[in-house]
Amino acid sequence: MKIFKMPKAEPKTIQELMQRAAALAGLTLGEVAELAHVKVPKNFKREKGWTGQLIEFCLGASAGSKTQQDFAKLGIELKTIPIDEQGKPLETTYVCFAPLTNIAGIEWQTSSVKNKIQQVLWVPIDGRREVAPQDRCIATPFLWSPDIEQDNQLRSDWEELMEMIALGQIENITARHGQYLQLRPKAANGNALTEAVGKNGQVINTRPRGFYLRKEFTGEILQAFFNSDKSGY
């Protein structure tokens, strides 16, 4: 087994964080869980966030406000992403909850989406269902920030979706809206409701929504890294 020392505190520098992340590459979730003294679920149907929580713990992520990045002092968000044998993402990536009321004055530069994805530590992990969770291997983690073109498209998607929310069109938004960013229901169960603006400006009850990065977009991010000389994938 590779030598990985469980951190006692959150990393103070980006270099320290990346050293910890690099030490996870090549390990299985079972090996990492053993080091962390936690049990690996037989499947992730009821514990979908388990992998992310394990990696957060192993890298020393701060347990601060959910509106902040996982490593708030470094300005870095942690995202685990399940991939197939070709290094392609198997699912969309959740970013944050979408505000559905009191959205006047919110701008892209100060939005939660911009805050969350301005600098991301991606941790790709084998997500194939035919592989037992404990045997799923961690690929090389890497740091990413959107370039100007990506940021512009993300902003365009966000502004389109937020305008529809503000105009009371929340129920008309589908997963087809947005090129990189999409809005989808986000709740522990289908019975959860929250307030939103209706088509006539009245308050309505609807399912909570979350912003997600499309697989096509994260696939481009992964491909760019895996095709570089840095991946070792």
CORDA-V234317 format. One record per backbone hydrogen bond with DSSP energy under -1.0 kcal/mol. CO is the residue of the C=O (numbers start at 1). NH is the residue of the N-H. E is the energy in kcal/mol with one decimal. If there is no record, write none. Layout:
BEGIN
co=CO nh=NH e=E
co=CO nh=NH e=E
END
This chain:
BEGIN
co=13 nh=17 e=-2.0
co=14 nh=18 e=-2.7
co=15 nh=19 e=-2.0
co=16 nh=20 e=-1.9
co=17 nh=21 e=-2.4
co=18 nh=22 e=-2.6
co=19 nh=23 e=-1.4
co=21 nh=24 e=-1.3
co=24 nh=27 e=-2.2
co=27 nh=138 e=-2.9
co=28 nh=32 e=-2.3
co=29 nh=33 e=-2.8
co=30 nh=34 e=-1.9
co=31 nh=35 e=-1.7
co=32 nh=36 e=-1.8
co=33 nh=38 e=-2.5
co=47 nh=50 e=-1.5
co=49 nh=53 e=-2.1
co=50 nh=54 e=-2.4
co=51 nh=55 e=-2.4
co=52 nh=56 e=-2.5
co=53 nh=57 e=-2.3
co=54 nh=58 e=-2.3
co=55 nh=59 e=-1.9
co=56 nh=61 e=-2.7
co=65 nh=68 e=-1.5
co=70 nh=62 e=-1.4
co=71 nh=74 e=-1.2
co=71 nh=75 e=-1.1
co=71 nh=76 e=-2.0
co=76 nh=71 e=-2.8
co=77 nh=121 e=-3.4
co=79 nh=123 e=-2.6
co=81 nh=125 e=-2.3
co=82 nh=90 e=-2.5
co=83 nh=127 e=-2.9
co=84 nh=87 e=-1.9
co=88 nh=84 e=-2.1
co=93 nh=213 e=-2.9
co=96 nh=211 e=-3.0
co=103 nh=106 e=-1.9
co=108 nh=111 e=-1.4
co=111 nh=115 e=-2.1
co=112 nh=116 e=-2.4
co=113 nh=117 e=-2.0
co=119 nh=77 e=-2.7
co=120 nh=144 e=-2.6
co=121 nh=79 e=-2.5
co=122 nh=142 e=-2.1
co=123 nh=81 e=-2.0
co=124 nh=139 e=-2.7
co=125 nh=83 e=-2.5
co=128 nh=131 e=-1.5
co=132 nh=135 e=-1.9
co=133 nh=136 e=-1.2
co=134 nh=30 e=-1.9
co=136 nh=29 e=-2.1
co=137 nh=126 e=-2.7
co=138 nh=26 e=-3.2
co=142 nh=122 e=-2.7
co=144 nh=120 e=-3.2
co=147 nh=151 e=-2.9
co=148 nh=152 e=-2.3
co=149 nh=153 e=-1.9
co=150 nh=154 e=-2.6
co=151 nh=155 e=-2.5
co=152 nh=156 e=-2.2
co=153 nh=157 e=-2.6
co=154 nh=158 e=-2.6
co=155 nh=159 e=-2.8
co=156 nh=160 e=-2.1
co=157 nh=161 e=-2.4
co=158 nh=162 e=-2.8
co=159 nh=163 e=-2.1
co=160 nh=164 e=-1.8
co=161 nh=165 e=-2.0
co=162 nh=166 e=-2.5
co=163 nh=167 e=-1.9
co=164 nh=169 e=-3.1
co=165 nh=168 e=-1.6
co=169 nh=172 e=-1.8
co=170 nh=173 e=-1.0
co=174 nh=177 e=-1.5
co=180 nh=214 e=-2.9
co=182 nh=212 e=-2.6
co=184 nh=210 e=-3.1
co=189 nh=192 e=-1.4
co=194 nh=206 e=-2.8
co=196 nh=204 e=-2.7
co=198 nh=201 e=-2.0
co=202 nh=198 e=-3.8
co=204 nh=196 e=-2.1
co=206 nh=194 e=-3.1
co=208 nh=186 e=-2.8
co=209 nh=98 e=-2.6
co=210 nh=184 e=-2.3
co=211 nh=95 e=-3.0
co=212 nh=182 e=-2.6
co=213 nh=93 e=-2.0
co=214 nh=218 e=-2.3
co=215 nh=219 e=-2.5
co=216 nh=220 e=-1.3
co=217 nh=221 e=-1.7
co=218 nh=222 e=-2.6
co=219 nh=223 e=-2.6
co=220 nh=224 e=-2.2
co=221 nh=225 e=-1.5
co=222 nh=226 e=-3.3
co=223 nh=227 e=-2.0
co=225 nh=228 e=-1.6
END
